[in-house]
Amino acid sequence: MKEKVRSAIERIRPNLQADGGDVELVDVDDEGIVKVKLLGACHGCPMSQMTLKMGIQKYLQKEVPGVKEVVAVS
């Protein structure tokens, strides 16, 4: 599942990079929790939680069966 998540993240990265942000995959655990690090403009942005949940998480859940949640780590 980790490689599928990595591939899906690579497909959405250009959208984040267009706004000066980025995302890095940290880990995917056995329960389907995806840990990512928000970088660039996304790091510390007041809208980052919305981007994380309504953008990244929603996309990964659609593209990769088994993804339960996406959380940001530092």
C-alpha distance (Angstrom), angle and dihedral (degrees) to the residues before:
residue distance angle dihedral
M1 . . .
K2 3.82 . .
E3 3.81 92.4 .
K4 3.82 91.5 49.0
V5 3.80 89.9 50.9
R6 3.82 91.0 47.2
S7 3.80 90.5 51.4
A8 3.82 92.9 48.4
I9 3.81 91.0 49.1
E10 3.80 89.8 52.8
R11 3.81 88.7 56.3
I12 3.82 93.9 53.5
R13 3.83 97.9 39.4
P14 3.83 94.3 86.6
N15 3.82 89.2 60.9
L16 3.81 91.3 55.1
Q17 3.80 93.3 41.1
A18 3.81 90.4 53.5
D19 3.82 87.2 65.6
G20 3.81 94.9 43.6
G21 3.80 96.2 -97.1
D22 3.77 135.9 106.2
V23 3.79 141.9 -172.1
E24 3.80 130.4 -140.4
L25 3.81 124.9 -162.4
V26 3.80 111.0 -125.2
D27 3.81 103.4 172.6
V28 3.78 147.4 -31.0
D29 3.80 115.6 -145.2
D30 3.81 130.3 -154.1
E31 3.82 92.1 -98.4
G32 3.81 92.8 59.2
I33 3.79 96.6 -102.4
V34 3.80 110.5 147.1
K35 3.80 116.7 -155.4
V36 3.79 117.5 -157.7
K37 3.78 136.7 172.6
L38 3.80 117.2 -134.8
L39 3.79 112.3 -141.6
G40 3.78 139.8 -174.9
A41 3.79 115.5 6.5
C42 3.83 90.4 -5.9
H43 3.81 91.8 63.8
G44 3.79 106.6 91.7
C45 3.81 94.9 -2.7
P46 3.83 112.6 144.7
M47 3.81 89.0 -132.6
S48 3.82 94.8 50.1
Q49 3.82 94.2 101.0
M50 3.78 90.5 54.3
T51 3.81 90.8 47.2
L52 3.79 89.1 49.0
K53 3.81 97.4 48.5
M54 3.80 104.4 29.1
G55 3.79 96.4 34.2
I56 3.78 115.5 25.8
Q57 3.82 99.0 25.7
K58 3.80 94.6 44.1
Y59 3.82 91.5 49.2
L60 3.81 94.5 46.9
Q61 3.81 92.5 47.8
K62 3.81 89.1 52.9
E63 3.82 94.9 45.8
V64 3.81 102.3 37.1
P65 3.81 119.7 44.0
G66 3.79 111.1 -139.4
V67 3.80 98.7 35.8
K68 3.80 105.3 131.1
E69 3.79 102.9 172.0
V70 3.80 142.5 -7.1
V71 3.80 118.3 -141.1
A72 3.79 131.5 -176.8
V73 3.78 119.6 -127.2
S74 3.80 129.1 -172.3
